[in-house]
């Protein structure tokens, strides 16, 4: 049969459409290019273009993090003495200081005065927003995008005489007066989050012919500004803006002014053509077609968010990507890099979605922070090797926080997984030798500094925890080793063994020895994964870290049956019994992953529907809590973070395709309705760089299409309804006999393709 792949762009039903004013910043139309972000919202009086730039940080450290005793040894001492207040004073309270923090850039305001109505539309295919403002009997249309490859945003306004005021506005930081400290810390709950606690020199406003801008100096070397240029072309007002910063170099302001003038001269349409071309290539990397159009829409919108806030040569996504809050407050959790779940879930889906270059932002970031990780390992953990703080700034410095999680030793291992996954999904053995293996090896050095034999001869850590069990109480220090820590340690040494074996290094015997010295994961009498060897989860909890051996570490394989299957089934059943009362958004998307490993497509999809319909804003942003108060969970707040969106996209991909154990399994966990009414995916990436496409309808797999990035042997599970398989290559057709449900192998040359169908 001939394979006809769909044209790979999001359909119109995936777009964002608002027929009424958008009144909250976290429901805004989002635009971005990995470095610059914009949120468009408001009722026209005004219409806000809230701007962000990914590398704008106030990096001033809290004094506690600079103390000589801000280290693991002191933490162990305080825990042994049960000195909870001492722990909080040294390691936790510093997180409540205003800095370090991500900071917003400011905004552009269009004020139309009294508006009858305003409607907004975002076309995902080309990442352009279209806004219609109706005032009396007149209409003004606004089109805007952030250029995909240039550091500029563009706006064109028809009937621009309707605009009463156009201005750029700096954030409302505190203004520094003479003899005033760098910041004035306000302890009240609302006030301590205020941007006014960041006290800077007064902002300066400037104008020059067709340009206007402001410059905001901070208390460090950083200065930045929004620069705006405008020009009337035909009957439209054409605006180009950018966020410049001293990060860009000594002549940053002049460089940005020149860029804006060049874009004004080129015109809107020419700039738009280049922008559209980038997004066309982006959407051409992979696609899906689901019977459930709302989950299909979620996947496309999430990929749009990913493409907007993660790019090669730009900072990777922190908690809010390139969309820092515009509410007069510091961003939720100061917009930092949380490495106990948030960064990890944010970069789960890009490999299978075949957005390699955009995802490399995170890999490059971690690799570039190796010197900082080595310094932190030495200073905090008194260890050789590598370890980054689990809650950190853009330059890898600790912010503090609940130390059992923000300064946990093994969270570094979870970061290691992205080097392993990148190697396996690309098949790049040079990356393995030069980056992945060295990164994991340096991490292991730091772990081995603190792993000591217990009475049973097994290796144990001096402190152990499981995010974020028992919050920051003394009970949060679990009996070593927690299943969270142990899962990561077992993953680390087993992965190092595999890598050393591929590289033919003698060190593989060392990693095998360390793996064998680790205890087994704690499982209770009901075959449920425990928190630690003497404690089981007794109540609903948001973080499923005790079960991360199921996913994302894949230390158990449901397909093997036996004990692995029993533990996965029992642990899922236990989570069901404990309920969702204290879950947040990522709890649902993570639970969906567990169900996909179990092959339960209906349950996997249901968790995603609960997440999408109840814990996400109208623009798709994950808002963490049951902010609509539907009774889904006990959390009713709405702080915006992105990790659950990306986790949800990955869960859809895992429902459609699994390759984690080097076997290609198509449609392993989709609802029956999808099997019957149709589902397909194009160019998902599997292990060793293989690109995989497949289709199912009427409960029958129609085809599997493979394209190899490199020469190799590939294993495929027979999901057809026949024991006779036909493999079509360019110059030959081969028949294979394979029982339904069993595996068969195919050899492909580099760039070779084949189509697999049932006879």
C-alpha positions as CSV (number, residue, x, y, z in Angstrom):
1,X,0.0,0.0,0.0
2,X,1.1,3.6,-0.6
3,X,1.6,5.6,2.6
4,X,0.0,9.0,2.5
5,X,1.3,11.1,5.4
6,X,-0.8,14.1,6.5
7,X,0.4,17.6,5.8
8,X,2.1,18.3,9.1
9,X,0.5,21.4,10.5
10,X,-1.9,21.9,13.3
11,X,-5.5,22.1,12.1
12,X,-7.6,25.2,12.7
13,X,-9.4,23.6,15.7
14,X,-6.0,23.7,17.5
15,X,-5.8,27.5,17.4
16,X,-6.6,29.8,20.3
17,X,-9.7,31.9,19.9
18,X,-11.1,34.4,22.3
19,X,-14.3,36.3,21.5
20,X,-14.1,38.4,24.7
21,X,-11.3,40.4,26.4
22,X,-8.6,38.4,28.1
23,X,-8.4,39.9,31.6
24,X,-5.6,37.8,33.2
25,X,-2.0,37.7,32.2
26,X,-1.9,33.9,32.6
27,X,-4.7,33.5,30.1
28,X,-3.0,35.7,27.5
29,X,-2.1,34.9,23.9
30,X,1.5,33.6,24.2
31,X,4.3,34.4,21.6
32,X,7.9,33.5,21.8
33,X,11.2,32.5,20.1
34,X,13.1,30.9,22.9
35,X,14.7,34.1,24.1
36,X,11.9,36.7,23.9
37,X,8.4,36.1,25.1
38,X,5.2,38.2,24.9
39,X,1.8,37.8,26.5
40,X,-1.0,39.8,24.8
41,X,-4.0,40.5,27.0
42,X,-6.4,43.2,28.2
43,X,-9.7,44.8,27.3
44,X,-8.2,47.4,24.9
45,X,-8.1,50.0,27.7
46,X,-5.4,49.0,27.7
47,X,-4.2,46.1,25.5
48,X,-1.0,44.8,27.1
49,X,2.0,43.3,25.4
50,X,3.8,41.9,28.5
51,X,7.4,41.2,27.6
52,X,10.0,38.8,28.9
53,X,13.5,37.8,28.0
54,X,14.8,34.4,29.2
55,X,18.2,35.5,30.5
56,X,17.0,38.5,32.6
57,X,17.9,37.6,36.2
58,X,18.8,39.4,39.3
59,X,21.5,37.0,40.5
60,X,22.3,38.6,43.9
61,X,22.6,35.6,46.3
62,X,21.0,35.4,49.7
63,X,23.7,35.8,52.3
64,X,23.0,32.4,53.8
65,X,24.1,30.6,50.7
66,X,27.5,32.3,51.0
67,X,28.2,31.1,54.5
68,X,31.0,28.7,55.1
69,X,28.7,26.3,56.9
70,X,26.1,26.3,54.1
71,X,27.1,22.7,53.3
72,X,26.0,19.1,53.4
73,X,28.1,18.3,56.5
74,X,26.3,21.1,58.5
75,X,22.9,19.8,57.2
76,X,23.7,16.3,58.4
77,X,24.6,17.7,61.8
78,X,21.4,19.7,62.1
79,X,19.3,16.7,61.1
80,X,21.0,14.4,63.5
81,X,20.4,17.0,66.3
82,X,16.7,17.3,65.2
83,X,17.2,21.0,65.0
84,X,14.4,21.9,62.7
85,X,14.6,25.7,63.3
86,X,18.4,25.6,62.6
87,X,17.7,23.8,59.3
88,X,15.1,26.4,58.3
89,X,17.2,29.4,59.3
90,X,20.3,28.3,57.3
91,X,18.9,26.5,54.3
92,X,15.2,27.4,53.8
93,X,14.5,31.0,54.8
94,X,16.9,32.4,52.3
95,X,14.5,31.3,49.5
96,X,12.0,33.9,50.7
97,X,14.5,36.7,50.1
98,X,13.7,38.6,46.9
99,X,16.9,37.5,45.1
100,X,18.1,35.6,43.2
101,X,15.1,35.8,40.9
102,X,13.9,35.9,37.3
103,X,12.7,39.4,36.5
104,X,10.2,40.7,33.9
105,X,11.2,43.0,31.1
106,X,8.2,45.4,31.0
107,X,5.5,45.9,28.5
108,X,4.1,47.8,25.5
109,X,0.7,49.3,26.0
110,X,-1.9,50.2,23.4
111,X,-4.8,52.2,24.9
112,X,-7.9,52.4,22.8
113,X,-10.0,54.1,25.4
114,X,-13.6,52.9,25.6
115,X,-13.9,49.7,23.6
116,X,-17.1,47.9,22.7
117,X,-15.5,44.5,22.2
118,X,-12.1,42.9,21.5
119,X,-11.5,39.5,20.1
120,X,-8.2,37.6,19.7
121,X,-7.0,34.7,17.6
122,X,-3.7,32.8,17.5
123,X,-2.8,30.8,14.4
124,X,-0.5,27.9,15.6
125,X,0.6,27.1,12.1
126,X,2.5,30.4,11.7
127,X,2.6,31.7,15.3
128,X,0.8,35.0,14.4
129,X,-1.9,36.6,16.5
130,X,-4.7,38.6,15.1
131,X,-6.7,40.9,17.3
132,X,-9.8,42.9,16.4
133,X,-10.8,46.0,18.5
134,X,-14.3,47.5,18.0
135,X,-14.9,51.0,19.2
136,X,-18.1,52.8,18.3
137,X,-18.5,52.1,14.6
138,X,-14.8,51.6,13.9
139,X,-12.6,48.5,13.9
140,X,-8.8,48.3,14.3
141,X,-7.0,45.1,13.4
142,X,-3.7,44.2,15.1
143,X,-1.4,41.5,13.8
144,X,1.7,40.5,15.9
145,X,4.4,37.9,16.1
146,X,7.8,37.5,17.7
147,X,10.2,36.7,14.9
148,X,11.3,33.1,15.0
149,X,15.0,33.7,14.3
150,X,15.6,37.4,15.2
151,X,15.5,39.2,18.5
152,X,12.5,41.3,17.6
153,X,8.8,41.4,17.9
154,X,6.5,43.0,15.3
155,X,3.1,44.6,15.4
156,X,1.0,46.1,12.6
157,X,-2.1,48.1,13.4
158,X,-4.8,49.1,10.9
159,X,-7.0,52.2,11.6
160,X,-4.3,53.2,14.1
161,X,-5.8,56.6,14.7
162,X,-8.1,54.8,17.1
163,X,-5.2,54.2,19.5
164,X,-5.3,57.0,22.1
165,X,-1.9,56.1,23.6
166,X,1.1,53.9,22.7
167,X,3.8,53.6,25.3
168,X,6.5,51.3,26.8
169,X,6.4,50.7,30.5
170,X,9.1,49.4,32.8
171,X,8.3,47.0,35.6
172,X,7.3,48.7,38.9
173,X,10.4,47.9,40.8
174,X,11.3,49.8,44.0
175,X,13.3,52.9,43.4
176,X,16.6,53.2,45.2
177,X,17.2,56.3,47.2
178,X,20.5,57.5,48.7
179,X,21.7,55.4,51.7
180,X,19.1,52.7,51.0
181,X,20.0,49.0,51.0
182,X,20.0,47.1,47.8
183,X,16.6,45.7,48.7
184,X,14.1,46.1,51.5
185,X,12.8,42.7,52.5
186,X,9.1,42.7,53.5
187,X,8.0,39.7,55.3
188,X,4.2,39.9,54.9
189,X,3.0,37.2,52.6
190,X,1.7,39.5,49.8
191,X,4.4,42.1,50.2
192,X,7.3,39.8,50.1
193,X,6.4,38.8,46.6
194,X,6.2,42.4,45.4
195,X,8.5,43.6,42.6
196,X,9.0,46.6,44.8
197,X,11.4,44.5,46.9
198,X,13.8,44.7,44.0
199,X,15.1,48.2,44.5
200,X,17.0,49.6,41.5
201,X,18.1,53.0,40.2
202,X,15.2,55.0,38.6
203,X,14.4,53.9,35.1
204,X,15.5,56.3,32.3
205,X,13.2,57.1,29.3
206,X,14.6,58.2,25.9
207,X,13.3,59.2,22.4
208,X,15.2,59.6,19.1
209,X,13.4,60.3,15.8
210,X,11.4,57.1,15.1
211,X,12.6,55.3,18.3
212,X,11.8,55.3,22.0
213,X,13.2,53.2,24.7
214,X,13.9,52.9,28.4
215,X,17.0,51.7,30.2
216,X,16.7,49.9,33.6
217,X,19.9,49.5,35.6
218,X,19.9,46.8,38.3
219,X,22.0,46.4,41.4
220,X,24.5,44.2,39.4
221,X,26.2,44.8,36.1
222,X,23.0,44.0,34.3
223,X,21.1,46.8,32.5
224,X,18.4,46.2,29.9
225,X,15.6,48.0,28.1
226,X,12.7,47.8,25.7
227,X,13.4,49.6,22.4
228,X,10.5,50.4,20.1
229,X,10.4,51.8,16.6
230,X,7.4,52.8,14.5
231,X,6.6,53.7,11.0
232,X,3.5,54.3,9.0
233,X,3.3,52.1,5.9
234,X,0.3,52.8,3.6
235,X,-2.6,53.1,6.1
236,X,-1.1,50.9,8.9
237,X,1.2,51.7,11.8
238,X,4.1,49.3,11.8
239,X,5.9,48.7,15.1
240,X,9.1,46.7,15.8
241,X,10.4,46.2,19.3
242,X,13.1,44.3,21.1
243,X,14.4,43.7,24.6
244,X,18.1,44.6,24.7
245,X,20.5,43.9,27.5
246,X,24.1,44.4,28.4
247,X,24.3,40.6,28.1
248,X,24.4,41.2,24.4
249,X,27.6,43.2,24.6
250,X,29.0,46.7,25.2
251,X,27.1,48.2,22.3
252,X,23.9,46.5,23.1
253,X,21.6,49.5,22.8
254,X,23.0,50.7,19.4
255,X,22.9,47.2,18.0
256,X,19.2,46.8,18.9
257,X,18.3,50.2,17.6
258,X,20.0,49.3,14.3
259,X,18.2,45.9,14.1
260,X,14.9,47.7,14.6
261,X,15.6,50.2,11.9
262,X,16.5,47.4,9.5
263,X,13.3,45.6,10.2
264,X,11.3,48.8,9.8
265,X,12.9,49.3,6.5
266,X,12.3,45.7,5.3
267,X,8.6,45.9,6.1
268,X,6.2,43.6,7.9
269,X,5.5,41.2,5.1
270,X,9.1,40.4,4.3
271,X,9.9,39.8,8.0
272,X,6.8,37.6,8.2
273,X,7.8,35.3,5.4
274,X,11.1,34.3,7.1
275,X,9.3,33.8,10.3
276,X,6.7,31.5,8.7
277,X,9.4,29.4,7.1
278,X,10.9,28.5,10.5
279,X,7.5,27.4,11.9
280,X,6.8,25.4,8.7
281,X,10.0,23.4,9.3
282,X,9.1,23.0,13.0
283,X,5.7,21.5,12.2
284,X,7.2,19.3,9.6
285,X,9.2,17.3,12.2
286,X,6.3,15.2,13.4
287,X,2.5,15.1,13.6
288,X,-0.5,13.2,15.0
289,X,-4.1,12.6,14.1
290,X,-6.4,11.4,16.9
291,X,-10.0,10.5,17.1
292,X,-10.0,12.6,20.3
293,X,-9.6,16.0,18.8
294,X,-9.3,17.8,22.2
295,X,-6.2,15.7,23.2
296,X,-4.9,16.2,19.6
297,X,-5.3,19.9,20.2
298,X,-3.5,19.7,23.5
299,X,-0.5,18.0,21.8
300,X,-0.2,20.6,19.1
301,X,-0.7,23.6,21.5
302,X,1.9,22.1,23.8
303,X,4.4,21.7,21.0
304,X,3.7,25.3,20.1
305,X,4.5,26.4,23.6
306,X,7.7,24.3,23.5
307,X,8.8,25.8,20.2
308,X,8.1,29.2,21.6
309,X,10.1,28.9,24.7
310,X,13.0,26.5,24.0
311,X,15.5,27.1,21.2
312,X,19.1,26.2,20.5
313,X,21.5,28.9,21.7
314,X,18.9,30.3,24.1
315,X,18.3,29.5,27.8
316,X,16.2,26.4,28.4
317,X,12.8,26.7,30.0
318,X,12.7,27.7,33.7
319,X,9.4,27.3,35.5
320,X,7.4,29.8,33.3
321,X,9.5,29.6,30.1
322,X,9.6,33.1,28.5
323,X,6.4,34.3,30.1
324,X,7.2,35.9,33.4
325,X,4.2,37.1,35.4
326,X,2.8,40.5,34.8
327,X,1.0,41.1,38.1
328,X,3.4,43.3,40.0
329,X,4.9,40.3,41.8
330,X,7.9,38.1,41.5
331,X,7.2,35.1,39.2
332,X,5.9,32.0,40.9
333,X,8.8,30.3,42.7
334,X,10.9,33.2,41.4
335,X,10.9,31.6,37.9
336,X,13.9,29.4,38.9
337,X,15.2,26.1,37.6
338,X,13.7,23.3,39.8
339,X,15.6,20.1,39.3
340,X,13.4,17.8,41.4
341,X,10.8,17.4,38.7
342,X,10.1,20.6,36.9
343,X,13.0,20.9,34.5
344,X,13.0,17.1,34.0
345,X,9.3,16.9,33.0
346,X,9.7,20.0,30.8
347,X,12.2,18.2,28.6
348,X,10.6,14.7,28.4
349,X,8.8,14.9,25.1
350,X,11.1,16.6,22.6
351,X,13.0,13.6,21.6
352,X,10.1,11.5,20.5
353,X,8.4,14.5,19.0
354,X,11.6,14.9,16.9
355,X,12.3,18.4,18.0
356,X,16.0,17.6,18.7
357,X,17.5,21.1,18.1
358,X,15.0,22.9,20.3
359,X,15.5,20.3,23.1
360,X,19.3,20.6,22.9
361,X,18.9,23.9,24.7
362,X,18.6,22.0,27.9
363,X,21.5,19.6,27.2
364,X,23.8,22.5,26.2
365,X,22.7,24.4,29.3
366,X,23.7,21.4,31.6
367,X,26.9,20.8,29.8
368,X,27.9,24.5,30.0
369,X,27.2,24.4,33.7
370,X,29.7,21.5,34.4
371,X,32.3,23.9,35.9
372,X,29.6,25.3,38.2
373,X,28.4,21.8,39.1
374,X,32.0,20.7,40.0
375,X,32.4,23.8,42.1
376,X,29.1,23.1,44.0
377,X,30.0,19.5,44.5
378,X,33.3,20.6,46.1
379,X,31.9,23.4,48.1
380,X,28.6,22.0,49.3
381,X,29.1,18.2,49.2
382,X,32.9,18.2,49.8
383,X,33.1,15.9,46.9
384,X,34.9,15.4,43.6
385,X,32.7,15.1,40.5
386,X,29.6,17.0,39.6
387,X,26.4,18.1,41.3
388,X,24.1,21.0,40.6
389,X,21.7,22.5,43.2
390,X,18.2,21.1,42.8
391,X,16.8,24.6,43.0
392,X,19.0,27.0,41.1
393,X,19.6,30.2,39.2
394,X,20.3,30.5,35.5
395,X,24.0,30.2,36.3
396,X,23.7,27.2,38.5
397,X,23.8,28.9,41.9
398,X,21.7,27.6,44.9
399,X,18.6,29.5,46.0
400,X,18.0,27.4,49.1
401,X,14.5,26.2,50.0
402,X,13.4,23.0,51.8
403,X,16.8,21.4,51.8
404,X,15.6,17.8,51.7
405,X,14.6,18.6,48.1
406,X,16.3,21.9,47.0
407,X,19.7,20.5,48.0
408,X,19.1,16.8,47.6
409,X,22.2,14.9,46.4
410,X,20.5,12.5,44.0
411,X,18.4,15.0,42.0
412,X,21.5,15.5,39.9
413,X,21.1,11.9,38.6
414,X,17.7,12.8,37.2
415,X,19.5,15.4,35.1
416,X,21.8,12.7,33.9
417,X,18.9,10.9,32.3
418,X,18.7,13.6,29.6
419,X,22.2,12.8,28.4
420,X,21.4,9.1,28.3
421,X,18.0,9.7,26.5
422,X,19.6,12.1,24.0
423,X,22.3,9.5,23.2
424,X,19.8,6.7,22.8
425,X,17.2,8.6,20.7
426,X,19.9,10.0,18.4
427,X,22.2,7.0,18.3
428,X,25.1,9.4,18.5
429,X,28.0,7.4,19.9
430,X,30.3,10.4,19.7
431,X,28.0,12.2,22.0
432,X,28.0,9.2,24.3
433,X,31.8,9.1,24.5
434,X,32.4,12.9,24.7
435,X,29.5,14.1,26.8
436,X,27.0,11.5,28.1
437,X,29.4,9.1,29.7
438,X,31.7,11.7,31.2
439,X,28.7,13.6,32.6
440,X,27.3,10.5,34.3
441,X,30.7,9.4,35.5
442,X,31.4,12.8,37.2
443,X,28.0,12.6,38.8
444,X,28.8,9.1,40.2
445,X,32.0,10.5,41.7
446,X,29.9,12.9,43.8
447,X,27.5,10.1,44.8
448,X,30.2,7.7,45.9
449,X,31.7,10.3,48.3
450,X,28.6,9.9,50.5
451,X,27.6,6.3,49.8
452,X,28.8,4.2,52.8
453,X,28.4,0.5,53.7
454,X,25.7,-0.2,56.3
455,X,25.6,-3.2,58.7
456,X,24.4,-5.4,55.8
457,X,27.3,-4.3,53.6
458,X,25.0,-2.4,51.3
459,X,25.5,1.2,50.3
460,X,23.5,4.0,52.1
461,X,23.4,7.8,52.0
462,X,23.6,9.7,55.3
463,X,20.4,11.6,54.4
464,X,17.5,10.6,52.3
465,X,14.1,12.0,51.3
466,X,11.4,11.8,48.7
467,X,10.0,15.0,47.1
468,X,8.0,16.5,48.8
469,X,6.8,14.0,51.4
470,X,6.2,15.5,54.8
471,X,6.9,19.0,53.4
472,X,9.8,20.5,55.4
473,X,9.1,18.7,58.7
474,X,11.8,16.5,60.4
475,X,9.7,13.5,59.3
476,X,10.8,14.4,55.7
477,X,14.2,12.9,56.5
478,X,13.3,9.3,55.6
479,X,15.3,6.2,56.6
480,X,18.0,5.8,54.0
481,X,17.7,4.9,51.2
482,X,14.3,6.3,50.1
483,X,13.0,4.6,47.0
484,X,13.4,8.0,45.3
485,X,17.1,8.1,46.0
486,X,17.6,4.4,45.5
487,X,15.8,4.4,42.1
488,X,18.1,7.1,40.9
489,X,21.2,5.5,42.2
490,X,20.3,2.1,40.7
491,X,19.5,3.9,37.4
492,X,22.9,5.7,37.5
493,X,25.1,2.7,38.0
494,X,23.2,0.4,35.6
495,X,23.3,3.1,32.9
496,X,27.0,3.7,33.4
497,X,27.5,-0.1,33.1
498,X,25.6,-0.1,29.8
499,X,27.5,2.9,28.4
500,X,30.9,1.5,29.5
501,X,30.0,-1.8,27.8
502,X,29.1,0.0,24.5
503,X,32.4,2.0,24.7
504,X,34.3,-1.1,25.7
505,X,35.7,0.5,28.8
506,X,37.0,-1.7,31.6
507,X,35.2,0.6,34.1
508,X,32.0,-1.4,33.5
509,X,33.1,-3.8,36.2
510,X,33.2,-0.9,38.7
511,X,29.7,0.2,37.9
512,X,28.4,-3.4,38.1
513,X,30.0,-3.8,41.5
514,X,28.4,-0.6,42.8
515,X,25.0,-1.6,41.4
516,X,25.2,-4.9,43.2
517,X,26.1,-3.1,46.5
518,X,22.8,-1.1,46.4
519,X,19.8,-2.4,48.3
520,X,16.7,-3.5,46.3
521,X,13.8,-1.1,46.1
522,X,11.5,-1.3,49.0
523,X,8.2,-3.0,48.3
524,X,5.6,-3.7,51.0
525,X,3.6,-6.9,51.6
526,X,1.1,-5.8,49.0
527,X,3.8,-5.4,46.3
528,X,3.5,-1.6,46.5
529,X,6.5,0.6,46.1
530,X,7.2,2.2,49.4
531,X,8.7,5.6,50.4
532,X,11.6,3.9,52.1
533,X,12.3,0.6,53.7
534,X,10.2,1.3,56.8
535,X,7.4,3.7,55.5
536,X,4.7,3.4,52.9
537,X,2.7,6.3,51.4
538,X,-0.3,6.7,53.6
539,X,-2.2,9.6,52.0
540,X,-2.7,11.4,48.7
541,X,0.5,13.2,47.6
542,X,1.4,15.3,44.6
543,X,4.9,13.9,43.8
544,X,5.0,10.3,42.7
545,X,8.8,10.1,43.3
546,X,8.6,6.9,45.3
547,X,7.3,5.2,42.0
548,X,9.7,6.8,39.6
549,X,11.2,3.4,39.0
550,X,8.1,2.8,36.9
551,X,8.4,6.0,35.0
552,X,10.5,7.8,33.9
553,X,13.4,5.5,34.9
554,X,11.8,2.3,33.5
555,X,13.6,0.1,36.1
556,X,10.5,-2.2,35.8
557,X,9.2,-3.6,32.5
558,X,5.5,-4.4,32.4
559,X,6.0,-6.4,29.2
560,X,8.1,-9.0,31.1
561,X,5.2,-9.9,33.3
562,X,6.0,-11.6,36.6
563,X,7.1,-9.5,39.5
564,X,7.6,-6.4,37.5
565,X,4.0,-6.5,36.3
566,X,2.8,-7.2,39.8
567,X,4.6,-4.2,41.3
568,X,3.4,-1.8,38.7
569,X,-0.2,-3.0,39.0
570,X,-0.1,-2.9,42.8
571,X,1.5,0.5,43.0
572,X,-1.0,2.0,40.6
573,X,-3.9,0.5,42.5
574,X,-2.5,2.0,45.7
575,X,-2.3,5.4,44.2
576,X,-5.9,5.0,43.1
577,X,-7.0,4.1,46.7
578,X,-5.2,7.1,48.2
579,X,-7.0,9.4,45.7
580,X,-6.3,12.8,44.1
581,X,-7.1,15.1,47.1
582,X,-3.6,16.5,47.3
583,X,-2.6,16.3,43.6
584,X,-1.5,19.1,41.4
585,X,-1.3,19.3,37.6
586,X,1.8,17.2,37.2
587,X,0.4,14.4,39.4
588,X,-2.3,13.8,36.7
589,X,0.1,13.8,33.7
590,X,2.6,11.6,35.6
591,X,-0.2,9.2,36.6
592,X,-1.1,9.0,32.9
593,X,2.4,7.7,32.2
594,X,2.0,4.9,34.7
595,X,-1.2,3.9,33.0
596,X,0.5,4.0,29.6
597,X,3.2,1.6,30.9
598,X,0.4,-0.6,32.1
599,X,-1.2,-0.5,28.6
600,X,-4.4,1.1,30.0
601,X,-5.2,3.6,27.3
602,X,-8.6,4.6,28.6
603,X,-7.2,5.5,32.0
604,X,-4.1,7.3,30.5
605,X,-6.4,9.4,28.4
606,X,-8.8,10.1,31.3
607,X,-6.0,11.5,33.5
608,X,-5.0,13.9,30.6
609,X,-8.6,15.0,30.2
610,X,-8.9,15.8,33.9
611,X,-5.7,17.8,33.6
612,X,-6.6,19.6,30.4
613,X,-10.1,20.5,31.4
614,X,-9.6,21.5,35.0
615,X,-6.0,22.6,35.6
616,X,-5.1,24.5,32.5
617,X,-6.0,28.1,31.5
618,X,-7.9,28.9,28.3
619,X,-4.6,29.5,26.6
620,X,-3.3,26.1,27.6
621,X,-1.0,27.2,30.5
622,X,-0.8,24.7,33.3
623,X,-2.0,26.5,36.5
624,X,-1.1,23.8,39.0
625,X,-4.3,23.8,41.1
626,X,-8.0,23.2,40.8
627,X,-8.4,26.9,40.3
628,X,-12.0,26.5,39.1
629,X,-12.9,24.8,42.5
630,X,-14.5,21.8,40.9
631,X,-13.6,19.5,43.8
632,X,-10.9,17.7,41.8
633,X,-8.1,18.4,44.3
634,X,-7.6,20.3,47.5
635,X,-5.2,22.8,45.8
636,X,-7.1,25.8,44.5
637,X,-4.3,28.2,43.7
638,X,-3.2,29.1,40.1
639,X,0.6,29.6,39.8
640,X,1.6,29.0,36.2
641,X,4.4,26.5,35.3
642,X,5.1,24.6,32.1
643,X,6.4,21.2,33.1
644,X,3.0,19.5,33.2
645,X,2.1,20.7,29.7
646,X,5.3,19.0,28.4
647,X,4.6,15.9,30.5
648,X,1.1,15.6,29.0
649,X,2.5,15.8,25.5
650,X,4.9,13.0,26.3
651,X,2.1,10.9,27.8
652,X,0.2,11.1,24.5
653,X,3.3,10.0,22.7
654,X,3.8,7.1,25.1
655,X,0.2,6.0,24.4
656,X,0.9,6.0,20.7
657,X,4.5,4.6,20.7
658,X,6.8,3.0,23.2
659,X,10.5,2.1,22.5
660,X,12.0,2.4,26.0
661,X,13.2,-1.2,26.1
662,X,14.5,-1.1,22.5
663,X,11.4,-2.7,21.1
664,X,9.1,-0.7,18.8
665,X,5.6,-1.0,20.1
666,X,2.9,1.0,18.2
667,X,-0.4,1.9,19.9
668,X,0.5,0.2,23.1
669,X,-1.9,2.2,25.3
670,X,-4.7,3.9,23.4
671,X,-8.4,3.9,24.2
672,X,-10.6,1.5,22.3
673,X,-12.4,4.5,20.7
674,X,-9.1,5.5,19.1
675,X,-8.4,2.0,17.8
676,X,-11.9,1.8,16.3
677,X,-12.2,5.3,14.9
678,X,-8.6,6.0,14.0
679,X,-5.3,7.3,15.2
680,X,-2.0,7.9,13.5
681,X,1.4,9.5,14.1
682,X,4.2,10.6,11.7
683,X,7.9,10.7,12.3
684,X,8.1,10.0,16.0
685,X,11.7,9.3,16.9
686,X,12.7,6.0,18.5
687,X,15.9,4.6,19.7
688,X,19.0,4.9,17.5
689,X,17.3,7.8,15.7
690,X,14.8,5.6,13.8
691,X,11.8,7.7,12.6
692,X,8.5,5.8,13.0
693,X,5.0,6.4,11.5
694,X,2.0,4.2,12.0
695,X,-1.8,4.2,11.6
696,X,-4.6,2.2,13.2
697,X,-8.4,2.1,12.3
698,X,-11.2,-0.4,12.9
699,X,-9.0,-2.0,15.6
700,X,-6.3,-2.9,13.0
701,X,-2.9,-1.5,12.5
702,X,-2.7,-0.4,8.9
703,X,1.0,0.1,8.5
704,X,4.3,0.9,10.3
705,X,6.8,3.0,8.4
706,X,10.4,3.3,9.4
707,X,13.3,5.5,8.3
708,X,16.7,4.9,9.8
709,X,19.1,7.7,10.8
710,X,21.9,5.1,11.0
711,X,22.5,1.5,10.0
712,X,21.2,-1.0,12.5
713,X,18.9,-3.8,13.5
714,X,15.5,-2.8,14.8
715,X,13.1,-4.9,16.8
716,X,9.3,-4.5,16.3
717,X,6.4,-6.0,18.1
718,X,3.8,-7.6,15.7
719,X,0.7,-5.5,16.4
720,X,-1.0,-6.6,13.2
721,X,-3.8,-9.1,13.1
722,X,-1.8,-11.6,11.0
723,X,1.2,-13.9,11.6
724,X,2.5,-13.1,8.2
725,X,4.3,-9.7,7.9
726,X,5.2,-8.0,4.6
727,X,8.2,-5.6,4.6
728,X,8.4,-3.3,1.6
729,X,11.7,-1.6,0.8
730,X,12.7,0.4,-2.2
731,X,14.0,-2.6,-4.2
732,X,12.6,-5.7,-2.6
733,X,9.6,-7.2,-0.7
734,X,10.2,-9.6,2.2
735,X,7.8,-11.9,4.0
736,X,8.3,-12.7,7.7
737,X,6.3,-15.2,9.8
738,X,5.8,-13.9,13.3
739,X,3.1,-14.7,15.8
740,X,0.8,-11.8,16.8
741,X,2.2,-10.1,19.9
742,X,5.7,-11.5,19.3
743,X,8.8,-9.5,18.1
744,X,10.5,-9.6,14.7
745,X,13.7,-7.8,13.5
746,X,14.5,-5.7,10.5
747,X,18.0,-4.6,9.3
748,X,18.1,-1.1,7.7
749,X,21.0,0.9,6.1
750,X,21.5,4.5,6.9
751,X,18.6,6.6,5.4
752,X,16.8,3.4,4.3
753,X,13.1,3.3,4.6
754,X,10.6,0.5,4.8
755,X,6.8,0.0,5.1
756,X,5.5,-2.9,7.2
757,X,2.0,-4.3,6.6
758,X,0.1,-7.5,7.3
759,X,-0.5,-10.0,4.5
